[in-house]
Amino acid sequence: MAFKDDAGAHDLVGRDQELAVLAAFIEAVRSGTARTLIVSGDAGVGKTALVEQACAAGTDVVIVKGAALPLAGQEVPYLGLRSAPAALAAPLFSSATHVPLPDAALRIDEWISAVADEQPVLLVIDDLQWVDQDSLDVLMYLAAGPPNRRFGLVCTLRTGELGEAHALHTWLADLRRLPGVRLCTLPALDRPGTEAQLGQLLGSPPGQSLVTEIFRHSGGNPYFNLLLSEGLATGSAQLPPGFPVDLRQAVLRSWRGLPEEVRNLTRILAVGGRAISGGDLESIAAMDSVQGVVPQLLRTATEAGILDLEPDGTYWFHHPLIAEVLEQGLSADERKRWHAAFCVLYENQLRDHPGGDRLTALADHYYLAGNVDEAFRCAVAAADAAARSGASGDALRMLQRAVSLWKQARSPNIRLRELWDRVRTEAFAAGHLPPSWKRWRNCLPAWTQCGNHWQQLNCGSGACTCAGPWAMRSLLRRTSTKPCASPPCSRAAGSTPSHWQSWRTRPSGTSAAALTQ
């Protein structure tokens, strides 16, 4: 992935610890101790913005900035230093003649020493992963310079884009042997940090449903948060369908540079929806006639920073958003074909190893492949297995799936009412109360006690009617000790409810207060 490593012109959030590290680094330089700091992290995580904000506080420090570019066809000598201010670059690049390395290193070192006698100096190099070898040699010379001068070297490094043969691996290993060198890894924001950033971007506190959705997609990457939230109106509760074009381009930039057979393999993995072993992926690739030796293709994708090899030997995308964007780019027929191939794989595995999370994966793939009968059967079986293992969240999702498929399935072996009861039980166990409960709870002021019963008033919002007679009566019964009179429209109580909340009883031991949280 390649894009500007910045989250916008807003104040940084969630970076107090890293800013403290940089503040201590600059203070050490002020005191006359040479230091080197490598700030590493994923693309878009905010490395450049972090360094810029820390340097802005050093008003008494001379800041010299350089940056590299991702040139593919040629290498420009000293590219990482050419964009530095003229005071530093002019002695090196005043003519078209290539300056020999010893002369370049000595000239820059002498200039830094002269300036450092008057003021502290920080040399900031952005995107170290693209710096040419000549610039790397000069930077190594500077980092190994006199330890008692007021000079600091700060470099930002994008992780996940260096192949095994990249010269920077050796350079970093040698650099870290030097005294005064430190590596600072910048992680993605956590959910509170994402919420704070969205508040800045949107101009008001975001709704929790929006924060949850964006954080699920972005994983806390500040640049992804920025792109996902662009164009959202204040008060938006959810994202629009699809992903913005800028986000798709940013996420897939490095992926597009992979060979075609590697891209095809990663598309299959994206449809799989979960980390799987190389052997399983090889089986799927064989069913779909994907060309190439799968282990070599996986190695190529891993070296490019697209996939990660997990400790358990499985492969998954370095950032899950890559999988989402890849799957959205496939046609419906392609997705169904590969989902069907995963069904064959998991059916074969379940014969030897029944149960486990493979059953849930199989139910998902049958559903996405459009096989209603098998999707219903596996959803019920997966719900049973998840409930036995205490995974109420998975059980709830599978049961909700089964309810949605019940009318379409041929000869379902379970009554719909029984499914609704199980959904309700697992929902309480998992603590998953749908947003509609909150809307209904907000309607409670529109209901008033009349003697020993409750009576509906006109709240003017229409939400009471939307709640449905069963659900509102159920909610009132759980939030009051008074009996609840049936609203006029509850004469239709003999019809089948469309929401699990419609059933009028709750599992034993469940408090009424749980429904109003």
ZAMIMI-547028 format. One record per residue (C-alpha): x, y, z; residue number from 1; residue in three letters. Coordinates in Angstrom, 2 decimals, decimal comma, always signed. Each point is the difference from the previous one (the first is absolute). Example, Ala and Ser with C-alpha at 12.3 -4.5 7.8 and 13.67 -1.06 7.14 Angstrom:
2
+12,30/-4,50/+7,80/1/ALA
+1,37/+3,44/-0,66/2/SER
//
This chain:
517
+0,00/+0,00/+0,00/1/MET
+1,34/+3,41/-0,88/2/ALA
-1,47/+3,33/+0,91/3/PHE
+0,71/+3,10/+2,01/4/LYS
+0,75/-1,14/+3,53/5/ASP
-2,17/+2,59/+1,66/6/ASP
-3,42/+0,08/+1,59/7/ALA
-0,79/+3,60/-0,85/8/GLY
+0,70/+3,40/+1,50/9/ALA
-1,57/-0,78/+3,39/10/HIS
+1,69/-0,46/+3,33/11/ASP
+1,31/-3,48/+0,66/12/LEU
-2,04/-2,24/+2,25/13/VAL
+1,10/-3,08/+1,88/14/GLY
+3,70/+0,79/-0,44/15/ARG
+0,99/+1,36/+3,41/16/ASP
+2,50/-2,77/+0,68/17/GLN
+1,73/+0,32/-3,38/18/GLU
+0,09/+3,81/+0,24/19/LEU
+1,65/-0,36/+3,41/20/ALA
+2,68/-2,25/-1,55/21/VAL
+0,72/+2,60/-2,69/22/LEU
+0,01/+2,84/+2,55/23/ALA
+2,59/-1,87/+2,07/24/ALA
+2,00/-0,67/-3,18/25/PHE
+0,08/+3,71/-0,92/26/ILE
+0,89/+0,97/+3,57/27/GLU
+2,96/-2,39/-0,08/28/ALA
+1,19/+1,63/-3,22/29/VAL
-0,33/+3,44/+1,60/30/ARG
+2,15/-1,15/+2,88/31/SER
+2,83/-0,94/-2,36/32/GLY
-0,54/-3,75/-0,49/33/THR
-0,26/-1,30/-3,58/34/ALA
-2,97/-2,30/-0,57/35/ARG
-1,61/-2,00/-2,83/36/THR
-3,68/-1,00/-0,05/37/LEU
-1,81/-2,21/-2,52/38/ILE
-3,80/+0,44/+0,09/39/VAL
-1,55/-3,03/-1,70/40/SER
-3,57/-1,03/-0,70/41/GLY
-2,53/-0,92/-2,64/42/ASP
-0,84/+2,35/-2,85/43/ALA
-2,47/+2,65/+1,09/44/GLY
+0,51/-0,53/+3,73/45/VAL
+1,20/+3,58/+0,46/46/GLY
+3,81/-0,17/+0,23/47/LYS
+0,60/+3,21/-1,92/48/THR
-2,66/+1,89/+1,93/49/ALA
+1,46/-1,21/+3,29/50/LEU
+3,52/+1,16/-0,84/51/VAL
-1,24/+3,33/-1,36/52/GLU
-1,97/+0,77/+3,16/53/GLN
+2,95/-0,91/+2,22/54/ALA
+2,37/+2,16/-2,08/55/CYS
-2,42/+2,94/+0,11/56/ALA
+0,59/+0,21/+3,75/57/ALA
+3,76/+0,37/-0,51/58/GLY
+0,04/+3,69/-0,87/59/THR
+3,68/+0,31/+0,92/60/ASP
+1,04/-2,95/-2,18/61/VAL
+1,13/+0,15/-3,64/62/VAL
-2,25/-2,50/-1,85/63/ILE
+1,42/-1,38/-3,26/64/VAL
-2,48/-2,15/-1,92/65/LYS
+0,58/-2,43/-2,84/66/GLY
-2,23/-2,58/-1,66/67/ALA
+0,23/-2,83/-2,52/68/ALA
-2,30/-1,06/-2,83/69/LEU
-1,12/-3,45/-1,22/70/PRO
+1,85/+0,10/-3,33/71/LEU
-0,26/-3,29/-1,87/72/ALA
+1,97/+0,61/-3,21/73/GLY
+3,11/+1,76/+1,20/74/GLN
+2,01/+0,92/+3,06/75/GLU
+0,94/+3,62/+0,70/76/VAL
+3,18/+0,36/+2,10/77/PRO
-0,62/+1,61/+3,41/78/TYR
-3,74/+0,24/-0,70/79/LEU
-0,76/-0,06/+3,72/80/GLY
+2,11/+3,12/+0,52/81/LEU
-0,71/+2,00/-3,16/82/ARG
-3,28/+1,35/+1,39/83/SER
+1,77/+1,39/+3,06/84/ALA
+0,38/+3,80/+0,32/85/PRO
+2,51/+1,68/-2,27/86/ALA
+2,40/+0,63/+2,90/87/ALA
+0,57/-3,76/+0,21/88/LEU
-0,64/-1,10/-3,58/89/ALA
+1,86/+2,72/-1,91/90/ALA
+3,52/-1,20/+0,89/91/PRO
-0,91/-3,42/-1,38/92/LEU
-2,20/+0,68/-2,98/93/PHE
+1,13/+3,37/-1,41/94/SER
+1,12/-1,83/-3,15/95/SER
-1,19/-3,00/-1,96/96/ALA
+3,19/-1,87/+0,86/97/THR
-0,48/-2,90/+2,39/98/HIS
+1,72/+0,76/+3,29/99/VAL
+2,14/-2,92/+1,22/100/PRO
-1,34/-1,57/+3,19/101/LEU
+2,92/+0,95/+2,29/102/PRO
-0,25/+3,63/-1,08/103/ASP
-3,80/+0,06/+0,43/104/ALA
+0,11/-1,51/+3,48/105/ALA
+2,82/+2,33/+1,10/106/LEU
-1,64/+3,15/-1,39/107/ARG
-3,32/-0,67/+1,70/108/ILE
+1,68/-1,02/+3,24/109/ASP
+2,07/+3,20/+0,05/110/GLU
-3,08/+2,14/-0,69/111/TRP
-1,94/-1,68/+2,83/112/ILE
+2,87/+0,42/+2,45/113/SER
+0,31/+3,67/-0,83/114/ALA
-3,70/+0,68/+0,47/115/VAL
-0,18/-2,18/+3,14/116/ALA
+2,60/+2,24/+1,65/117/ASP
-2,61/+2,77/-0,11/118/GLU
-3,33/-1,87/+0,22/119/GLN
-1,28/-3,57/+0,32/120/PRO
-0,58/-1,67/-3,40/121/VAL
-2,58/-2,62/-0,96/122/LEU
+0,28/-1,76/-3,35/123/LEU
-3,39/-1,55/-0,83/124/VAL
-0,16/-2,52/-2,87/125/ILE
-3,48/-1,12/-1,06/126/ASP
-0,70/-3,42/-1,60/127/ASP
+3,29/-1,69/+0,71/128/LEU
-1,15/-3,10/-1,91/129/GLN
+0,43/+1,89/-3,30/130/TRP
+3,37/+1,62/+0,77/131/VAL
+2,80/-0,86/-2,43/132/ASP
+3,16/-1,77/+1,10/133/GLN
+2,17/+3,14/-0,27/134/ASP
-2,27/+1,85/+2,41/135/SER
-0,07/-3,00/+2,35/136/LEU
+3,79/+0,00/+0,15/137/ASP
+0,05/+3,72/+0,83/138/VAL
-2,63/-0,48/+2,73/139/LEU
+1,99/-2,87/+1,51/140/MET
+3,08/+2,22/+0,10/141/TYR
-1,93/+2,78/+1,74/142/LEU
-1,56/-2,37/+2,55/143/ALA
+3,47/-1,30/+0,86/144/ALA
+1,38/+3,53/+0,43/145/GLY
+1,19/+1,74/+3,18/146/PRO
-2,23/-0,97/+2,94/147/PRO
+0,26/+3,36/+1,75/148/ASN
-1,39/+2,37/-2,61/149/ARG
-3,48/+1,46/-0,14/150/ARG
-1,23/-2,06/-2,94/151/PHE
-2,97/-2,32/-0,39/152/GLY
-0,94/-2,22/-2,94/153/LEU
-3,69/-0,93/-0,31/154/VAL
-1,22/-2,34/-2,77/155/CYS
-3,47/-1,30/-0,72/156/THR
-0,25/-3,54/-1,33/157/LEU
-3,02/-1,68/-1,56/158/ARG
-0,13/-3,62/+1,08/159/THR
-1,30/-2,90/-2,05/160/GLY
+1,41/+1,11/-3,37/161/GLU
+3,56/-1,32/+0,16/162/LEU
+0,82/-3,26/-1,75/163/GLY
+2,47/-2,41/+1,57/164/GLU
+2,79/+1,15/-2,32/165/ALA
-0,48/+3,73/+0,67/166/HIS
+3,23/+1,73/+1,00/167/ALA
-1,77/+1,87/+2,78/168/LEU
-0,19/-3,15/+2,15/169/HIS
+3,81/-0,14/+0,24/170/THR
+0,19/+3,76/+0,45/171/TRP
-2,43/-0,06/+2,93/172/LEU
+1,78/-2,91/+1,65/173/ALA
+3,32/+1,88/-0,19/174/ASP
-1,57/+3,26/+1,15/175/LEU
-1,50/-1,52/+3,14/176/ARG
+3,44/-1,06/+1,17/177/ARG
+0,98/+3,63/+0,35/178/LEU
-0,42/+1,81/+3,33/179/PRO
-2,84/+2,47/+0,32/180/GLY
-2,25/-1,74/-2,55/181/VAL
-3,63/-0,74/+0,84/182/ARG
-2,92/-1,49/-1,90/183/LEU
-3,53/+1,28/+0,70/184/CYS
-2,87/-2,03/-1,48/185/THR
-3,20/+1,97/-0,55/186/LEU
-3,14/-2,19/+0,32/187/PRO
-3,47/+0,69/-1,33/188/ALA
-2,44/+1,90/+2,19/189/LEU
-2,21/-1,89/+2,40/190/ASP
-3,76/+0,46/-0,08/191/ARG
-0,05/+3,05/+2,35/192/PRO
+2,73/+1,57/-2,12/193/GLY
-2,01/-0,67/-3,14/194/THR
-3,06/+1,57/+1,62/195/GLU
+1,99/+3,10/+0,97/196/ALA
+1,41/+0,35/-3,54/197/GLN
-3,45/-0,37/-1,55/198/LEU
-1,28/+2,70/+2,36/199/GLY
+2,63/+2,36/-1,41/200/GLN
-0,68/-0,95/-3,60/201/LEU
-3,79/+0,23/+0,25/202/LEU
-0,10/+3,03/+2,26/203/GLY
-2,18/-1,66/+2,64/204/SER
+0,02/-3,19/+2,10/205/PRO
-0,72/-2,96/-2,32/206/PRO
-2,68/-2,57/+0,72/207/GLY
+1,20/-3,26/+1,49/208/GLN
-1,36/-2,05/-2,89/209/SER
+2,06/+2,08/-2,45/210/LEU
+3,13/-0,30/+2,15/211/VAL
-0,44/-3,77/+0,19/212/THR
-0,47/-0,33/-3,76/213/GLU
+2,97/+2,18/-0,94/214/ILE
+2,27/-1,62/+2,57/215/PHE
-0,98/-3,45/-1,29/216/ARG
+1,08/+0,99/-3,50/217/HIS
+3,03/+2,17/+0,76/218/SER
+1,47/-1,88/+2,94/219/GLY
+0,84/+3,42/+1,47/220/GLY
+2,17/+1,16/-2,91/221/ASN
-0,33/+3,82/+0,10/222/PRO
+0,24/+0,45/-3,78/223/TYR
-2,67/-2,64/-0,60/224/PHE
-2,17/+1,72/+2,62/225/ASN
+0,40/+3,23/-1,94/226/LEU
-0,91/-1,53/-3,36/227/LEU
-2,96/-1,96/+1,37/228/LEU
-1,47/+3,07/+1,70/229/SER
+0,44/+2,42/-2,90/230/GLU
-3,30/+1,40/-1,18/231/GLY
-2,00/-1,28/+2,97/232/LEU
-2,64/+2,37/+1,30/233/ALA
+0,00/+0,95/+3,65/234/THR
-2,08/-2,50/+1,93/235/GLY
+0,49/-2,85/-2,49/236/SER
-0,71/-3,34/+1,65/237/ALA
+1,68/-2,22/-2,59/238/GLN
+2,21/-0,03/-3,08/239/LEU
-1,46/+0,02/-3,51/240/PRO
+0,29/-3,23/-2,05/241/PRO
+3,35/-0,73/-1,60/242/GLY
+3,38/+1,62/+0,59/243/PHE
+1,23/+3,41/-1,24/244/PRO
+2,14/-0,11/-3,14/245/VAL
+2,95/+1,63/+1,79/246/ASP
-0,10/-2,69/+2,68/247/LEU
-0,10/-2,82/-2,55/248/ARG
+2,97/+1,46/-1,86/249/GLN
+2,01/+0,47/+3,16/250/ALA
-0,69/-3,49/+1,33/251/VAL
+0,76/-1,80/-3,27/252/LEU
+3,01/+2,02/-1,19/253/ARG
+2,60/-2,58/+1,05/254/SER
-2,31/-2,90/-0,90/255/TRP
-0,20/+1,18/-3,61/256/ARG
+3,77/-0,37/-0,30/257/GLY
-0,19/-3,75/+0,65/258/LEU
+0,12/-2,59/-2,81/259/PRO
-3,40/-1,02/-1,34/260/GLU
+0,11/-3,52/+1,46/261/GLU
+0,72/+1,45/+3,47/262/VAL
-2,90/+2,44/-0,32/263/ARG
-2,33/-2,86/-0,97/264/ASN
+1,05/-2,01/+3,04/265/LEU
-0,58/+2,93/+2,35/266/THR
-3,48/+0,48/-1,49/267/ARG
-0,83/-3,59/+0,95/268/ILE
+1,29/+0,56/+3,52/269/LEU
-2,12/+3,15/+0,27/270/ALA
-3,14/-1,98/-0,90/271/VAL
+0,97/-2,56/+2,66/272/GLY
-0,49/+2,69/+2,62/273/GLY
+2,38/-1,45/+2,59/274/ARG
+3,61/-1,05/+0,47/275/ALA
+0,73/-3,43/-1,48/276/ILE
+3,05/-2,17/-0,49/277/SER
+2,03/-0,10/-3,16/278/GLY
-1,10/-3,59/-0,56/279/GLY
-3,70/+0,91/+0,16/280/ASP
+0,55/+2,91/-2,36/281/LEU
+1,86/-2,33/-2,35/282/GLU
-3,02/-2,33/-0,04/283/SER
-2,33/+2,86/-0,89/284/ILE
+2,39/+1,26/-2,68/285/ALA
+0,12/-3,47/-1,55/286/ALA
-3,82/-0,07/-0,26/287/MET
+0,06/+3,36/-1,78/288/ASP
+3,01/-0,74/-2,23/289/SER
+2,09/+2,87/+1,38/290/VAL
+3,41/-0,02/-1,64/291/GLN
+3,25/-0,03/+1,96/292/GLY
+1,55/-1,73/+3,00/293/VAL
-2,08/+1,15/+2,95/294/VAL
+2,81/+0,12/+2,61/295/PRO
+2,04/+2,27/-2,28/296/GLN
-3,02/+2,20/-0,71/297/LEU
-0,68/+0,34/+3,73/298/LEU
+3,63/+0,91/+0,64/299/ARG
-0,18/+2,73/-2,65/300/THR
-3,18/+1,44/+1,51/301/ALA
+1,51/-0,13/+3,49/302/THR
+3,21/+1,75/-1,03/303/GLU
-2,06/+2,74/-1,64/304/ALA
-1,79/+0,65/+3,29/305/GLY
-3,40/-1,13/-1,31/306/ILE
-0,22/-3,19/+2,09/307/LEU
+1,29/-0,93/+3,44/308/ASP
+1,16/-3,47/+0,96/309/LEU
-1,59/-0,62/+3,39/310/GLU
+1,76/-1,99/+2,78/311/PRO
-2,37/-2,94/-0,57/312/ASP
+1,08/-0,27/-3,64/313/GLY
-3,10/+1,62/-1,50/314/THR
-0,08/+2,97/-2,36/315/TYR
-2,16/+3,11/+0,16/316/TRP
+0,16/+3,56/-1,26/317/PHE
+2,28/+2,47/+1,74/318/HIS
-2,99/+2,33/+0,19/319/HIS
-3,50/-1,57/-0,22/320/PRO
-1,18/+2,93/-2,11/321/LEU
+2,00/-1,44/-2,90/322/ILE
-2,19/-3,11/+0,11/323/ALA
-3,20/+2,07/+0,10/324/GLU
+1,03/+2,13/-2,99/325/VAL
+1,13/-3,04/-2,01/326/LEU
-3,24/-1,89/+0,62/327/GLU
-2,11/+3,02/-0,96/328/GLN
+1,88/+0,16/-3,29/329/GLY
-1,08/-3,52/-1,04/330/LEU
-3,12/-0,84/-1,97/331/SER
-2,84/-1,89/+1,69/332/ALA
+0,72/-3,09/-2,09/333/ASP
+3,68/-0,01/+0,99/334/GLU
-0,86/+0,30/+3,68/335/ARG
-2,57/-2,79/-0,16/336/LYS
+2,40/-2,31/-1,84/337/ARG
+2,71/+0,42/+2,59/338/TRP
-2,43/-0,23/+2,91/339/HIS
-1,13/-3,34/-1,45/340/ALA
+3,62/-1,14/-0,14/341/ALA
+0,45/+0,85/+3,69/342/PHE
-3,15/-2,03/+0,75/343/CYS
+1,63/-3,07/-1,56/344/VAL
+3,17/+0,59/+2,03/345/LEU
-1,76/+0,34/+3,36/346/TYR
-2,41/-2,88/-0,65/347/GLU
+3,01/-2,26/-0,59/348/ASN
+1,73/+1,22/+3,14/349/GLN
-3,11/-0,38/+2,16/350/LEU
-0,25/-3,67/-0,89/351/ARG
+3,29/-0,58/+1,82/352/ASP
-0,27/+2,79/+2,60/353/HIS
-3,66/+0,78/+0,77/354/PRO
-1,02/+3,16/+1,83/355/GLY
+2,19/+2,98/+0,73/356/GLY
+0,04/+3,32/-1,81/357/ASP
+0,11/-1,75/-3,38/358/ARG
-3,73/-0,65/+0,37/359/LEU
-0,71/+3,71/+0,35/360/THR
+2,23/+0,73/-3,00/361/ALA
-1,81/-2,66/-2,00/362/LEU
-3,39/+1,55/+0,85/363/ALA
+1,27/+3,40/-1,16/364/ASP
+1,32/-1,34/-3,29/365/HIS
-3,18/-1,93/-0,80/366/TYR
-2,01/+3,15/+0,70/367/TYR
+2,23/+2,19/-2,19/368/LEU
+0,05/-2,67/-2,72/369/ALA
-3,81/+0,18/-0,15/370/GLY
-0,66/-3,57/+1,20/371/ASN
-3,00/+0,68/+2,25/372/VAL
-0,70/-3,53/+1,25/373/ASP
+3,60/-0,73/+0,98/374/GLU
+0,42/+3,49/+1,42/375/ALA
-3,04/-0,56/+2,26/376/PHE
+1,15/-3,46/+1,10/377/ARG
+3,54/+1,16/+0,80/378/CYS
-1,21/+3,18/+1,74/379/ALA
-2,08/-2,03/+2,47/380/VAL
+2,81/-2,51/+0,54/381/ALA
+2,58/+2,79/+0,46/382/ALA
-2,30/+1,74/+2,49/383/ALA
-0,26/-3,23/+1,99/384/ASP
+3,77/-0,41/+0,06/385/ALA
+0,61/+3,65/+0,93/386/ALA
-2,57/-0,13/+2,81/387/ALA
+1,62/-3,12/+1,45/388/ARG
+3,38/+1,71/+0,04/389/SER
-1,39/+3,19/+1,58/390/GLY
+0,49/+2,14/-3,13/391/ALA
-3,36/+1,76/+0,29/392/SER
+0,89/+2,66/-2,55/393/GLY
+0,69/-2,57/-2,72/394/ASP
-3,08/-1,98/+1,00/395/ALA
-2,17/+3,12/-0,25/396/LEU
+1,32/+0,87/-3,46/397/ARG
-0,61/-3,52/-1,30/398/MET
-3,50/-0,13/+1,48/399/LEU
-0,91/+3,35/-1,51/400/GLN
+1,23/-1,37/-3,32/401/ARG
-2,17/-3,09/+0,43/402/ALA
-3,06/+2,14/+0,73/403/VAL
+0,57/+2,01/-3,17/404/SER
+0,23/-3,21/-2,07/405/LEU
-2,80/-1,99/+1,65/406/TRP
-2,73/+0,85/-2,53/407/LYS
+2,30/-0,68/-2,96/408/GLN
+1,41/-3,29/+1,27/409/ALA
-1,65/-3,23/-1,13/410/ARG
-1,38/-2,05/+2,89/411/SER
+1,77/+1,74/+2,90/412/PRO
+0,37/-2,37/+2,94/413/ASN
-0,70/+2,63/+2,64/414/ILE
-3,02/+2,21/+0,69/415/ARG
+0,33/+3,72/-0,53/416/LEU
-1,26/+0,73/+3,50/417/ARG
+2,75/-2,20/+1,44/418/GLU
+2,58/+1,94/-2,01/419/LEU
-1,35/+3,31/+1,31/420/TRP
+0,18/-1,27/+3,58/421/ASP
+3,60/-1,10/-0,49/422/ARG
+0,91/+3,34/-1,59/423/VAL
-1,48/+1,82/+2,99/424/ARG
+1,88/-2,22/+2,47/425/THR
+3,37/+0,41/-1,72/426/GLU
-0,54/+3,76/-0,43/427/ALA
-0,43/+0,45/+3,75/428/PHE
+2,98/-2,28/+0,68/429/ALA
+2,21/+1,93/-2,41/430/ALA
-1,23/+3,44/+1,12/431/GLY
-0,96/+0,90/-3,57/432/HIS
-3,01/+2,28/+0,18/433/LEU
-0,82/+1,48/-3,41/434/PRO
-0,11/+3,79/-0,51/435/PRO
-3,77/-0,21/-0,34/436/SER
-0,20/-0,63/+3,78/437/TRP
+1,43/+3,48/+0,54/438/LYS
-2,58/+1,56/-2,29/439/ARG
-2,77/-1,79/+1,86/440/TRP
+1,43/+0,96/+3,38/441/ARG
-0,03/+3,64/-1,11/442/ASN
-3,71/-0,37/-0,61/443/CYS
-0,72/-0,89/+3,62/444/LEU
-0,90/+3,63/+0,87/445/PRO
-2,80/-0,37/-2,58/446/ALA
-1,54/-2,73/+2,17/447/TRP
-1,58/+0,80/+3,33/448/THR
-1,53/-1,92/+2,83/449/GLN
-3,76/+0,10/+0,16/450/CYS
-0,98/-1,66/+3,25/451/GLY
+1,59/-3,43/-0,04/452/ASN
+0,68/-0,01/-3,74/453/HIS
+2,12/+1,79/-2,58/454/TRP
-1,55/+2,11/-2,70/455/GLN
+1,64/+1,33/-3,18/456/GLN
+0,05/+3,75/-0,61/457/LEU
+0,87/+1,78/-3,21/458/ASN
+3,75/+0,56/+0,01/459/CYS
-0,07/+1,61/-3,44/460/GLY
+3,01/-1,96/-1,25/461/SER
-1,73/-3,05/-1,39/462/GLY
+2,62/-2,16/+1,71/463/ALA
-2,53/-1,58/+2,34/464/CYS
-1,93/-1,37/-2,93/465/THR
+3,20/-1,22/-1,63/466/CYS
+0,89/-1,86/+3,17/467/ALA
-2,87/-2,40/-0,50/468/GLY
-2,55/-1,09/+2,60/469/PRO
+1,88/-3,07/+1,19/470/TRP
+3,31/+1,79/+0,38/471/ALA
-1,35/+3,06/+1,79/472/MET
-2,08/-2,12/+2,34/473/ARG
+3,06/-2,18/+0,65/474/SER
+2,16/+3,04/+0,72/475/LEU
-2,57/+1,52/+2,36/476/LEU
-0,37/-3,28/+1,86/477/ARG
+3,74/-0,13/+0,54/478/ARG
+0,34/+3,59/+1,19/479/THR
-3,01/+0,13/+2,33/480/SER
-1,70/-2,10/+2,62/481/THR
-3,45/+1,03/-1,31/482/LYS
-1,93/-2,26/-2,35/483/PRO
+0,02/+1,17/-3,59/484/CYS
-3,29/+0,41/-1,83/485/ALA
+0,10/-1,08/-3,63/486/SER
-0,03/+2,90/-2,48/487/PRO
-2,95/-0,02/-2,43/488/PRO
+2,09/-1,39/-2,84/489/CYS
+1,01/-3,01/+2,11/490/SER
-3,15/-1,73/-1,15/491/ARG
+2,29/-1,33/-2,73/492/ALA
+1,98/-1,84/+2,65/493/ALA
-0,74/-3,27/-1,71/494/GLY
+2,23/+0,92/-2,94/495/SER
+3,67/-0,93/-0,14/496/THR
+2,29/+2,69/+1,43/497/PRO
+2,89/+1,22/-2,10/498/SER
+2,42/+0,82/+2,83/499/HIS
+1,41/-2,15/+2,73/500/TRP
-0,93/+2,69/+2,53/501/GLN
-3,68/-0,77/-0,68/502/SER
-0,11/-3,03/+2,28/503/TRP
-1,42/+1,08/+3,32/504/ARG
+2,21/-1,95/+2,38/505/THR
+3,65/+0,29/+0,80/506/ARG
+2,41/-2,67/+1,20/507/PRO
-0,12/-0,65/+3,70/508/SER
+2,54/+1,98/+1,96/509/GLY
+0,09/+2,89/-2,50/510/THR
-0,56/+3,34/+1,71/511/SER
-2,33/+2,64/-1,35/512/ALA
+2,81/+2,53/+0,29/513/ALA
+1,98/-1,91/-2,64/514/ALA
-2,53/+1,04/-2,60/515/LEU
+0,42/+3,70/+0,65/516/THR
+3,78/+0,11/-0,31/517/GLN
//
